[in-house]
Amino acid sequence: MNWQNRITGYGTEKASQLLANPFNWRIHPKYQQQAMQGVLERVGWVQDVIVNTRTGHIVDRHMRVSLALQADDDVPVKYIELDEAEEAFVLSTYDPIGTLAITDSRILEDVIRQSQTVVGDELARLLEDTVSAGIDTGESVASSPVLVTPEDTSVQFPSDNEFGIPLLDANMQADNIPYPHLTYGFAARRKVMAGLWLFYTDDYRFEALWGEPHNLLYSAPKAAVECNFSVFNTTPKAVALYQIYRKRWLARYWQSKGVRIFVDLNVPDPHFHLNLLGVPKGWRAYATRGYSHELRGMNEEYELACEHAGTRDLLYVCYGGGAKVKEHATKRGWFYIPEVMTAKRESDNAKEQ
């Protein structure tokens, strides 16, 4: 079969001279734009922007043009010739067909690891986060038992405090620690995994959930630790309350969709008690981030949780911190989950042996 060649030429144009397609249906979140910006700055153009000469519309790579507009850079262009119906057809199928491919996760990990030598650790982590947001490893998202619908974070849940921080549903607290235990941003987010999501990582990996909280549900997790939005000793009380509001709102929303919740205790001393606003008395499922130099602080978090629960019989998860924290957690009867990079190193070492 001889396929028709619709490419008519190549050229270079100013970004400001290119015409966005009015039927472009793709939305590019901030973290994706940041990743693409990093690639363009470090490597440069390696793909053409596709333009239909009949209509003048961009057919593909709108995001690159949008980024180039900021400096009105020259843009490499590949010209094609399509009628309006053909343009609409190509526009509707270009990305969806690409997403039908599945991913060899092991090879992808190697590629990302090698890219660190070119772009550096920070950009490599951002690229890894962006890639993992959309990859498929062969398990169908459609098999998710959860009905996924967009939700507006302005929706209010019942509260028991003056700040309106949502009251968690005591009937939907975690009652076990489902496997696998995955850190958000280090695994395919849309792969059905029926395990536990943790959020002890850089905020940028999960910040987008505040705008699109339903995205967590595609993976159909059985449980999740609350999002650990960053709060520091010097964080003003008003800002700390907002961060606590956000993680509790997301947790309450996910509970309403069938996800069981571990309350996150990883906040500094000045905000310990604020952090329990919206957590019902008697709550027994908690999680925290481990630090080898902060064992005393970890003990204080645990005692606060016991006091709030009215019992020392807790379901208590400790994430990361290395061998010293693991030993400490084991002695206290906590469930220890190794940090994602530590676990990966141990896995790689085991494979080599």
MARZABA-170216 format. One record per residue (C-alpha): residue number from 1; residue in one letter; z, y, x. Coordinates in steps of 0.5 Angstrom, whole numbers. Each point is the difference from the previous one (the first is absolute). Example, Ala and Ser with C-alpha at 12.3 -4.5 7.8 and 13.67 -1.06 7.14 Angstrom:
2
<pt n="1" res="A" zz="16" yy="-9" xx="25"/>
<pt n="2" res="S" zz="-2" yy="7" xx="2"/>
This chain:
353
<pt n="1" res="M" zz="0" yy="0" xx="0"/>
<pt n="2" res="N" zz="-2" yy="7" xx="3"/>
<pt n="3" res="W" zz="6" yy="5" xx="-2"/>
<pt n="4" res="Q" zz="-3" yy="7" xx="-1"/>
<pt n="5" res="N" zz="3" yy="5" xx="5"/>
<pt n="6" res="R" zz="2" yy="6" xx="-4"/>
<pt n="7" res="I" zz="2" yy="4" xx="7"/>
<pt n="8" res="T" zz="-4" yy="6" xx="1"/>
<pt n="9" res="G" zz="2" yy="3" xx="6"/>
<pt n="10" res="Y" zz="6" yy="3" xx="4"/>
<pt n="11" res="G" zz="3" yy="6" xx="2"/>
<pt n="12" res="T" zz="6" yy="5" xx="1"/>
<pt n="13" res="E" zz="2" yy="5" xx="-5"/>
<pt n="14" res="K" zz="6" yy="5" xx="-1"/>
<pt n="15" res="A" zz="6" yy="-3" xx="-4"/>
<pt n="16" res="S" zz="-1" yy="6" xx="-4"/>
<pt n="17" res="Q" zz="-7" yy="-1" xx="-2"/>
<pt n="18" res="L" zz="1" yy="-7" xx="-3"/>
<pt n="19" res="L" zz="1" yy="-1" xx="-7"/>
<pt n="20" res="A" zz="6" yy="-4" xx="-3"/>
<pt n="21" res="N" zz="-2" yy="-5" xx="-5"/>
<pt n="22" res="P" zz="2" yy="2" xx="-7"/>
<pt n="23" res="F" zz="1" yy="-8" xx="-2"/>
<pt n="24" res="N" zz="4" yy="-2" xx="6"/>
<pt n="25" res="W" zz="6" yy="-4" xx="-2"/>
<pt n="26" res="R" zz="4" yy="-1" xx="6"/>
<pt n="27" res="I" zz="6" yy="4" xx="1"/>
<pt n="28" res="H" zz="3" yy="0" xx="7"/>
<pt n="29" res="P" zz="8" yy="0" xx="1"/>
<pt n="30" res="K" zz="3" yy="4" xx="5"/>
<pt n="31" res="Y" zz="1" yy="-5" xx="5"/>
<pt n="32" res="Q" zz="-7" yy="-3" xx="0"/>
<pt n="33" res="Q" zz="-2" yy="7" xx="2"/>
<pt n="34" res="Q" zz="5" yy="1" xx="5"/>
<pt n="35" res="A" zz="-3" yy="-7" xx="3"/>
<pt n="36" res="M" zz="-7" yy="2" xx="0"/>
<pt n="37" res="Q" zz="2" yy="7" xx="3"/>
<pt n="38" res="G" zz="3" yy="-4" xx="6"/>
<pt n="39" res="V" zz="-6" yy="-4" xx="1"/>
<pt n="40" res="L" zz="-5" yy="6" xx="0"/>
<pt n="41" res="E" zz="4" yy="4" xx="4"/>
<pt n="42" res="R" zz="1" yy="-6" xx="5"/>
<pt n="43" res="V" zz="-7" yy="-4" xx="0"/>
<pt n="44" res="G" zz="-4" yy="5" xx="-4"/>
<pt n="45" res="W" zz="-6" yy="-2" xx="-5"/>
<pt n="46" res="V" zz="-2" yy="-7" xx="0"/>
<pt n="47" res="Q" zz="-3" yy="0" xx="-7"/>
<pt n="48" res="D" zz="-5" yy="4" xx="-4"/>
<pt n="49" res="V" zz="1" yy="4" xx="-6"/>
<pt n="50" res="I" zz="-5" yy="-3" xx="-5"/>
<pt n="51" res="V" zz="-4" yy="5" xx="-4"/>
<pt n="52" res="N" zz="-5" yy="-1" xx="-6"/>
<pt n="53" res="T" zz="-6" yy="5" xx="2"/>
<pt n="54" res="R" zz="-2" yy="0" xx="-8"/>
<pt n="55" res="T" zz="7" yy="3" xx="-2"/>
<pt n="56" res="G" zz="3" yy="3" xx="6"/>
<pt n="57" res="H" zz="6" yy="-4" xx="-2"/>
<pt n="58" res="I" zz="5" yy="-4" xx="5"/>
<pt n="59" res="V" zz="-1" yy="-7" xx="-1"/>
<pt n="60" res="D" zz="6" yy="-3" xx="4"/>
<pt n="61" res="R" zz="5" yy="3" xx="5"/>
<pt n="62" res="H" zz="3" yy="6" xx="-4"/>
<pt n="63" res="M" zz="6" yy="0" xx="4"/>
<pt n="64" res="R" zz="-3" yy="1" xx="7"/>
<pt n="65" res="V" zz="-4" yy="6" xx="-3"/>
<pt n="66" res="S" zz="6" yy="3" xx="-3"/>
<pt n="67" res="L" zz="4" yy="-1" xx="7"/>
<pt n="68" res="A" zz="-6" yy="3" xx="3"/>
<pt n="69" res="L" zz="0" yy="6" xx="-5"/>
<pt n="70" res="Q" zz="7" yy="3" xx="3"/>
<pt n="71" res="A" zz="-4" yy="2" xx="7"/>
<pt n="72" res="D" zz="-7" yy="0" xx="-3"/>
<pt n="73" res="D" zz="-2" yy="-5" xx="5"/>
<pt n="74" res="D" zz="-7" yy="-3" xx="1"/>
<pt n="75" res="V" zz="-1" yy="-7" xx="-4"/>
<pt n="76" res="P" zz="-4" yy="-6" xx="2"/>
<pt n="77" res="V" zz="-4" yy="-2" xx="-7"/>
<pt n="78" res="K" zz="-4" yy="-6" xx="-2"/>
<pt n="79" res="Y" zz="-6" yy="2" xx="-5"/>
<pt n="80" res="I" zz="-2" yy="-4" xx="-6"/>
<pt n="81" res="E" zz="-4" yy="0" xx="-6"/>
<pt n="82" res="L" zz="2" yy="-2" xx="-7"/>
<pt n="83" res="D" zz="-1" yy="2" xx="-7"/>
<pt n="84" res="E" zz="7" yy="2" xx="-4"/>
<pt n="85" res="A" zz="1" yy="-7" xx="-3"/>
<pt n="86" res="E" zz="-1" yy="-3" xx="7"/>
<pt n="87" res="E" zz="5" yy="5" xx="3"/>
<pt n="88" res="A" zz="5" yy="-1" xx="-5"/>
<pt n="89" res="F" zz="-1" yy="-8" xx="1"/>
<pt n="90" res="V" zz="1" yy="1" xx="7"/>
<pt n="91" res="L" zz="6" yy="4" xx="-1"/>
<pt n="92" res="S" zz="4" yy="-4" xx="-5"/>
<pt n="93" res="T" zz="-1" yy="-7" xx="5"/>
<pt n="94" res="Y" zz="0" yy="3" xx="7"/>
<pt n="95" res="D" zz="8" yy="-1" xx="1"/>
<pt n="96" res="P" zz="1" yy="-5" xx="-5"/>
<pt n="97" res="I" zz="-4" yy="-5" xx="3"/>
<pt n="98" res="G" zz="3" yy="1" xx="7"/>
<pt n="99" res="T" zz="7" yy="-1" xx="-3"/>
<pt n="100" res="L" zz="-3" yy="-7" xx="-2"/>
<pt n="101" res="A" zz="1" yy="-2" xx="7"/>
<pt n="102" res="I" zz="7" yy="-4" xx="2"/>
<pt n="103" res="T" zz="3" yy="1" xx="7"/>
<pt n="104" res="D" zz="2" yy="-4" xx="6"/>
<pt n="105" res="S" zz="7" yy="3" xx="1"/>
<pt n="106" res="R" zz="1" yy="-3" xx="7"/>
<pt n="107" res="I" zz="-7" yy="3" xx="2"/>
<pt n="108" res="L" zz="2" yy="7" xx="-3"/>
<pt n="109" res="E" zz="7" yy="0" xx="3"/>
<pt n="110" res="D" zz="-4" yy="-1" xx="7"/>
<pt n="111" res="V" zz="-5" yy="6" xx="-1"/>
<pt n="112" res="I" zz="6" yy="4" xx="-2"/>
<pt n="113" res="R" zz="4" yy="-2" xx="6"/>
<pt n="114" res="Q" zz="-6" yy="2" xx="4"/>
<pt n="115" res="S" zz="-1" yy="6" xx="-3"/>
<pt n="116" res="Q" zz="6" yy="3" xx="2"/>
<pt n="117" res="T" zz="-2" yy="0" xx="7"/>
<pt n="118" res="V" zz="-6" yy="5" xx="-2"/>
<pt n="119" res="V" zz="4" yy="4" xx="-5"/>
<pt n="120" res="G" zz="7" yy="0" xx="1"/>
<pt n="121" res="D" zz="6" yy="-4" xx="-4"/>
<pt n="122" res="E" zz="1" yy="6" xx="-5"/>
<pt n="123" res="L" zz="-7" yy="0" xx="-2"/>
<pt n="124" res="A" zz="-1" yy="-8" xx="0"/>
<pt n="125" res="R" zz="6" yy="0" xx="-4"/>
<pt n="126" res="L" zz="-3" yy="5" xx="-5"/>
<pt n="127" res="L" zz="-7" yy="-4" xx="0"/>
<pt n="128" res="E" zz="4" yy="-7" xx="-1"/>
<pt n="129" res="D" zz="4" yy="3" xx="-6"/>
<pt n="130" res="T" zz="-7" yy="3" xx="-3"/>
<pt n="131" res="V" zz="-4" yy="-7" xx="1"/>
<pt n="132" res="S" zz="6" yy="-4" xx="-3"/>
<pt n="133" res="A" zz="0" yy="4" xx="-6"/>
<pt n="134" res="G" zz="-7" yy="-3" xx="-2"/>
<pt n="135" res="I" zz="-1" yy="-6" xx="3"/>
<pt n="136" res="D" zz="0" yy="-7" xx="-3"/>
<pt n="137" res="T" zz="2" yy="-6" xx="3"/>
<pt n="138" res="G" zz="-3" yy="-5" xx="-5"/>
<pt n="139" res="E" zz="5" yy="0" xx="-6"/>
<pt n="140" res="S" zz="-2" yy="3" xx="-6"/>
<pt n="141" res="V" zz="3" yy="7" xx="-2"/>
<pt n="142" res="A" zz="-2" yy="-2" xx="-7"/>
<pt n="143" res="S" zz="5" yy="-6" xx="0"/>
<pt n="144" res="S" zz="6" yy="5" xx="0"/>
<pt n="145" res="P" zz="4" yy="-1" xx="-6"/>
<pt n="146" res="V" zz="2" yy="7" xx="-1"/>
<pt n="147" res="L" zz="-4" yy="5" xx="-4"/>
<pt n="148" res="V" zz="-1" yy="6" xx="5"/>
<pt n="149" res="T" zz="-1" yy="6" xx="-4"/>
<pt n="150" res="P" zz="0" yy="7" xx="4"/>
<pt n="151" res="E" zz="7" yy="4" xx="-2"/>
<pt n="152" res="D" zz="2" yy="7" xx="1"/>
<pt n="153" res="T" zz="6" yy="1" xx="4"/>
<pt n="154" res="S" zz="2" yy="6" xx="-5"/>
<pt n="155" res="V" zz="2" yy="-5" xx="-5"/>
<pt n="156" res="Q" zz="8" yy="0" xx="0"/>
<pt n="157" res="F" zz="4" yy="-6" xx="-1"/>
<pt n="158" res="P" zz="8" yy="0" xx="-2"/>
<pt n="159" res="S" zz="5" yy="3" xx="4"/>
<pt n="160" res="D" zz="7" yy="-1" xx="1"/>
<pt n="161" res="N" zz="1" yy="7" xx="5"/>
<pt n="162" res="E" zz="-1" yy="7" xx="-1"/>
<pt n="163" res="F" zz="-6" yy="0" xx="5"/>
<pt n="164" res="G" zz="-4" yy="-5" xx="-4"/>
<pt n="165" res="I" zz="-1" yy="-5" xx="5"/>
<pt n="166" res="P" zz="-2" yy="-6" xx="-4"/>
<pt n="167" res="L" zz="5" yy="-6" xx="-2"/>
<pt n="168" res="L" zz="-2" yy="-6" xx="3"/>
<pt n="169" res="D" zz="-1" yy="-6" xx="-5"/>
<pt n="170" res="A" zz="6" yy="-5" xx="2"/>
<pt n="171" res="N" zz="-4" yy="-6" xx="-3"/>
<pt n="172" res="M" zz="-5" yy="1" xx="5"/>
<pt n="173" res="Q" zz="4" yy="0" xx="7"/>
<pt n="174" res="A" zz="-3" yy="-5" xx="5"/>
<pt n="175" res="D" zz="4" yy="-7" xx="-1"/>
<pt n="176" res="N" zz="-4" yy="-3" xx="6"/>
<pt n="177" res="I" zz="-4" yy="2" xx="6"/>
<pt n="178" res="P" zz="-7" yy="-3" xx="-2"/>
<pt n="179" res="Y" zz="-5" yy="-2" xx="6"/>
<pt n="180" res="P" zz="-4" yy="3" xx="3"/>
<pt n="181" res="H" zz="4" yy="6" xx="3"/>
<pt n="182" res="L" zz="-5" yy="6" xx="1"/>
<pt n="183" res="T" zz="0" yy="7" xx="3"/>
<pt n="184" res="Y" zz="-4" yy="5" xx="-4"/>
<pt n="185" res="G" zz="-6" yy="2" xx="4"/>
<pt n="186" res="F" zz="0" yy="-6" xx="5"/>
<pt n="187" res="A" zz="-4" yy="-5" xx="-5"/>
<pt n="188" res="A" zz="-5" yy="0" xx="-6"/>
<pt n="189" res="R" zz="3" yy="4" xx="-5"/>
<pt n="190" res="R" zz="-5" yy="-3" xx="-6"/>
<pt n="191" res="K" zz="1" yy="-7" xx="2"/>
<pt n="192" res="V" zz="4" yy="-4" xx="-5"/>
<pt n="193" res="M" zz="7" yy="-2" xx="4"/>
<pt n="194" res="A" zz="5" yy="-1" xx="-5"/>
<pt n="195" res="G" zz="5" yy="2" xx="5"/>
<pt n="196" res="L" zz="5" yy="6" xx="3"/>
<pt n="197" res="W" zz="-3" yy="6" xx="2"/>
<pt n="198" res="L" zz="4" yy="4" xx="5"/>
<pt n="199" res="F" zz="-1" yy="8" xx="1"/>
<pt n="200" res="Y" zz="4" yy="1" xx="7"/>
<pt n="201" res="T" zz="-6" yy="3" xx="4"/>
<pt n="202" res="D" zz="-3" yy="7" xx="1"/>
<pt n="203" res="D" zz="0" yy="4" xx="-7"/>
<pt n="204" res="Y" zz="-8" yy="1" xx="0"/>
<pt n="205" res="R" zz="-1" yy="-8" xx="-1"/>
<pt n="206" res="F" zz="3" yy="1" xx="-7"/>
<pt n="207" res="E" zz="0" yy="7" xx="-2"/>
<pt n="208" res="A" zz="-6" yy="-1" xx="-4"/>
<pt n="209" res="L" zz="4" yy="-4" xx="-5"/>
<pt n="210" res="W" zz="3" yy="6" xx="-2"/>
<pt n="211" res="G" zz="-6" yy="2" xx="-3"/>
<pt n="212" res="E" zz="-3" yy="-7" xx="-2"/>
<pt n="213" res="P" zz="6" yy="-4" xx="-1"/>
<pt n="214" res="H" zz="-4" yy="-6" xx="-4"/>
<pt n="215" res="N" zz="-3" yy="-1" xx="7"/>
<pt n="216" res="L" zz="6" yy="-5" xx="2"/>
<pt n="217" res="L" zz="-1" yy="-4" xx="-6"/>
<pt n="218" res="Y" zz="-7" yy="-3" xx="2"/>
<pt n="219" res="S" zz="3" yy="-4" xx="5"/>
<pt n="220" res="A" zz="5" yy="-3" xx="-6"/>
<pt n="221" res="P" zz="6" yy="0" xx="4"/>
<pt n="222" res="K" zz="6" yy="-3" xx="-2"/>
<pt n="223" res="A" zz="5" yy="5" xx="3"/>
<pt n="224" res="A" zz="0" yy="6" xx="4"/>
<pt n="225" res="V" zz="5" yy="4" xx="4"/>
<pt n="226" res="E" zz="0" yy="7" xx="-2"/>
<pt n="227" res="C" zz="-5" yy="5" xx="4"/>
<pt n="228" res="N" zz="4" yy="3" xx="6"/>
<pt n="229" res="F" zz="-2" yy="7" xx="-1"/>
<pt n="230" res="S" zz="3" yy="3" xx="7"/>
<pt n="231" res="V" zz="6" yy="4" xx="-1"/>
<pt n="232" res="F" zz="4" yy="3" xx="6"/>
<pt n="233" res="N" zz="7" yy="2" xx="2"/>
<pt n="234" res="T" zz="-3" yy="7" xx="0"/>
<pt n="235" res="T" zz="-4" yy="-1" xx="-7"/>
<pt n="236" res="P" zz="2" yy="5" xx="-5"/>
<pt n="237" res="K" zz="4" yy="-3" xx="-6"/>
<pt n="238" res="A" zz="-6" yy="3" xx="-5"/>
<pt n="239" res="V" zz="-5" yy="-4" xx="4"/>
<pt n="240" res="A" zz="4" yy="-6" xx="1"/>
<pt n="241" res="L" zz="1" yy="0" xx="-7"/>
<pt n="242" res="Y" zz="-7" yy="0" xx="-1"/>
<pt n="243" res="Q" zz="-2" yy="-5" xx="4"/>
<pt n="244" res="I" zz="5" yy="-5" xx="-3"/>
<pt n="245" res="Y" zz="-3" yy="2" xx="-7"/>
<pt n="246" res="R" zz="-6" yy="-2" xx="3"/>
<pt n="247" res="K" zz="2" yy="-7" xx="2"/>
<pt n="248" res="R" zz="4" yy="-1" xx="-6"/>
<pt n="249" res="W" zz="-6" yy="2" xx="-5"/>
<pt n="250" res="L" zz="-5" yy="-5" xx="4"/>
<pt n="251" res="A" zz="5" yy="-5" xx="-1"/>
<pt n="252" res="R" zz="2" yy="1" xx="-7"/>
<pt n="253" res="Y" zz="-8" yy="0" xx="-1"/>
<pt n="254" res="W" zz="-1" yy="-6" xx="3"/>
<pt n="255" res="Q" zz="6" yy="-4" xx="-3"/>
<pt n="256" res="S" zz="-3" yy="2" xx="-7"/>
<pt n="257" res="K" zz="-6" yy="-4" xx="3"/>
<pt n="258" res="G" zz="4" yy="-6" xx="1"/>
<pt n="259" res="V" zz="1" yy="1" xx="8"/>
<pt n="260" res="R" zz="7" yy="-1" xx="2"/>
<pt n="261" res="I" zz="4" yy="5" xx="4"/>
<pt n="262" res="F" zz="4" yy="1" xx="6"/>
<pt n="263" res="V" zz="4" yy="6" xx="1"/>
<pt n="264" res="D" zz="-2" yy="4" xx="7"/>
<pt n="265" res="L" zz="7" yy="2" xx="3"/>
<pt n="266" res="N" zz="-4" yy="3" xx="7"/>
<pt n="267" res="V" zz="3" yy="7" xx="-1"/>
<pt n="268" res="P" zz="4" yy="4" xx="5"/>
<pt n="269" res="D" zz="8" yy="1" xx="-1"/>
<pt n="270" res="P" zz="-1" yy="7" xx="-4"/>
<pt n="271" res="H" zz="-4" yy="-3" xx="-5"/>
<pt n="272" res="F" zz="3" yy="-7" xx="-1"/>
<pt n="273" res="H" zz="3" yy="1" xx="-7"/>
<pt n="274" res="L" zz="-6" yy="4" xx="-3"/>
<pt n="275" res="N" zz="-4" yy="-6" xx="2"/>
<pt n="276" res="L" zz="3" yy="-4" xx="-5"/>
<pt n="277" res="L" zz="-1" yy="5" xx="-6"/>
<pt n="278" res="G" zz="-4" yy="-4" xx="-5"/>
<pt n="279" res="V" zz="3" yy="-7" xx="2"/>
<pt n="280" res="P" zz="4" yy="-3" xx="-5"/>
<pt n="281" res="K" zz="7" yy="-2" xx="2"/>
<pt n="282" res="G" zz="0" yy="-8" xx="1"/>
<pt n="283" res="W" zz="-7" yy="0" xx="4"/>
<pt n="284" res="R" zz="0" yy="-5" xx="5"/>
<pt n="285" res="A" zz="-7" yy="0" xx="3"/>
<pt n="286" res="Y" zz="0" yy="5" xx="6"/>
<pt n="287" res="A" zz="-5" yy="0" xx="7"/>
<pt n="288" res="T" zz="1" yy="5" xx="6"/>
<pt n="289" res="R" zz="-4" yy="1" xx="6"/>
<pt n="290" res="G" zz="4" yy="-3" xx="7"/>
<pt n="291" res="Y" zz="1" yy="4" xx="6"/>
<pt n="292" res="S" zz="4" yy="-3" xx="6"/>
<pt n="293" res="H" zz="3" yy="7" xx="2"/>
<pt n="294" res="E" zz="3" yy="1" xx="-7"/>
<pt n="295" res="L" zz="4" yy="-7" xx="-2"/>
<pt n="296" res="R" zz="5" yy="4" xx="-3"/>
<pt n="297" res="G" zz="-4" yy="4" xx="-4"/>
<pt n="298" res="M" zz="-3" yy="-6" xx="-3"/>
<pt n="299" res="N" zz="7" yy="-3" xx="-1"/>
<pt n="300" res="E" zz="2" yy="6" xx="-4"/>
<pt n="301" res="E" zz="-7" yy="0" xx="-4"/>
<pt n="302" res="Y" zz="2" yy="-7" xx="-2"/>
<pt n="303" res="E" zz="7" yy="2" xx="-2"/>
<pt n="304" res="L" zz="-2" yy="5" xx="-4"/>
<pt n="305" res="A" zz="-5" yy="-5" xx="-4"/>
<pt n="306" res="C" zz="6" yy="-5" xx="-1"/>
<pt n="307" res="E" zz="4" yy="6" xx="-3"/>
<pt n="308" res="H" zz="-5" yy="2" xx="-5"/>
<pt n="309" res="A" zz="-2" yy="-8" xx="-1"/>
<pt n="310" res="G" zz="8" yy="-1" xx="-1"/>
<pt n="311" res="T" zz="-1" yy="-6" xx="4"/>
<pt n="312" res="R" zz="-2" yy="-3" xx="7"/>
<pt n="313" res="D" zz="-4" yy="-5" xx="-3"/>
<pt n="314" res="L" zz="-7" yy="4" xx="1"/>
<pt n="315" res="L" zz="-7" yy="-2" xx="1"/>
<pt n="316" res="Y" zz="-1" yy="4" xx="7"/>
<pt n="317" res="V" zz="-6" yy="1" xx="4"/>
<pt n="318" res="C" zz="0" yy="3" xx="7"/>
<pt n="319" res="Y" zz="-7" yy="2" xx="3"/>
<pt n="320" res="G" zz="-2" yy="0" xx="7"/>
<pt n="321" res="G" zz="4" yy="3" xx="6"/>
<pt n="322" res="G" zz="-1" yy="-6" xx="5"/>
<pt n="323" res="A" zz="5" yy="-6" xx="2"/>
<pt n="324" res="K" zz="6" yy="4" xx="0"/>
<pt n="325" res="V" zz="0" yy="2" xx="-7"/>
<pt n="326" res="K" zz="-3" yy="-7" xx="-2"/>
<pt n="327" res="E" zz="7" yy="-3" xx="3"/>
<pt n="328" res="H" zz="4" yy="6" xx="-3"/>
<pt n="329" res="A" zz="-3" yy="-2" xx="-7"/>
<pt n="330" res="T" zz="0" yy="-7" xx="0"/>
<pt n="331" res="K" zz="8" yy="0" xx="2"/>
<pt n="332" res="R" zz="0" yy="5" xx="-6"/>
<pt n="333" res="G" zz="-3" yy="-5" xx="-5"/>
<pt n="334" res="W" zz="-6" yy="5" xx="-1"/>
<pt n="335" res="F" zz="-7" yy="-2" xx="0"/>
<pt n="336" res="Y" zz="-4" yy="2" xx="6"/>
<pt n="337" res="I" zz="-8" yy="2" xx="0"/>
<pt n="338" res="P" zz="-3" yy="1" xx="7"/>
<pt n="339" res="E" zz="-4" yy="6" xx="1"/>
<pt n="340" res="V" zz="-7" yy="-1" xx="-2"/>
<pt n="341" res="M" zz="-2" yy="2" xx="8"/>
<pt n="342" res="T" zz="5" yy="-5" xx="2"/>
<pt n="343" res="A" zz="-2" yy="-5" xx="-4"/>
<pt n="344" res="K" zz="-7" yy="0" xx="2"/>
<pt n="345" res="R" zz="2" yy="0" xx="7"/>
<pt n="346" res="E" zz="4" yy="-6" xx="-1"/>
<pt n="347" res="S" zz="-6" yy="-3" xx="-4"/>
<pt n="348" res="D" zz="-5" yy="1" xx="5"/>
<pt n="349" res="N" zz="5" yy="-3" xx="6"/>
<pt n="350" res="A" zz="1" yy="-6" xx="-4"/>
<pt n="351" res="K" zz="-8" yy="-1" xx="-1"/>
<pt n="352" res="E" zz="-1" yy="1" xx="8"/>
<pt n="353" res="Q" zz="6" yy="-5" xx="1"/>
